[in-house]
């Protein structure tokens, strides 16, 4: 387990606004949501949303894709991120349990 990456992910999700964004993207599923849709649903200013998305993207929890003039945000898998820090190993932030 990459402890630094796990700590970074948990730190990002420790903020209520970022947790709300992440939960919204989890519920949206694989299609994700347009940035303006996230802003509308959470009723937060564009600058605040941009700040929090930057943190989530930096931690590898959210990916963004530009399609025309739209930016689609999607939740990335906790253990299969294309984040540079996670490239060498698989990360799970949940503890293992023995049956």
N, C-alpha and C positions, 0 to 999 in steps of 0.2 A: 504494500500500500504506500502510495506517495503521500506522506503526512502533510507536507506543505500545501499540496494541491487540495487535499481534503479540508484543511484548515481555511484555506482561501474561499472555497465553496461555502462552507458553513458560515464564514464571516459575512459573505455577500448576502446570504439568505437570512442573516440575523437582523436585517433592516426590514421593517414592516412594509415599506413601499416596494422594495425589491422582491420580497416574499409574495406580495400581491401580484406583481407582474409575472413572476414565475408560475404561481398557481393558475393564473389566467391562461398562460401558454400551455400548461399541462392539460387543462380542460379543453383547450382549442384543438389539441391533438396534432398530428403530422402536418395538416395544412398551415398551421400557424395563424398569426394575425398581422394585419397591416398596422404600422405604428400609429396611424390616426385612430384606428379602432381600439387599440389599447388605451390611448389617451382618452377617448370618449367613454369607454367602459369604466375606467378608474377615476375619471374626472380630475386629472392632474395636468399642470401646465406642461407645454412641450419641452421647455428647458429642463424641468425636473425629470421628465421621462427620459430625455436624452442622457442626463447624468447617470441615472440608475441603470439604464440599458448598457451604458459603457462599462459599468462595473460587472454586470452579469455576463456580457460578452467577453470581457477580459478574463473572467474566471472560467470561461468555457461552458457556462450553464445555458447560454442562449446563442443561437446563430442567427445571422441576418443575411437576407438575399435580396438584391435589388432586381425588381422586375418592372421594366419600364421606368415610370416615375415613382413607383411604390417600393417601400422596403418592408419585406415580410420577416417577422421574427418568429423563431421556432425554439422550443425547448430542445436541448441536446441531452442525450443519455448521460447519466451520471458516470457511468463506467466506460463509455466509448466516445469520449470527446476527441476532436481533432485539435485540441489545445496543445501548443508546443510542449508544455511541461508534462503532458500526459502521453506524449507520443511513444515513450519508451516503456510504459507500463500501463496495466489496467488498474483503474482505481474504483473502489467501492467505499462509500462513506458510511455504510452500515456495518456494524460488527457481525462477525460470523457467529452462528450458533451451532452447537453440536446437538444432533438428534438424540 
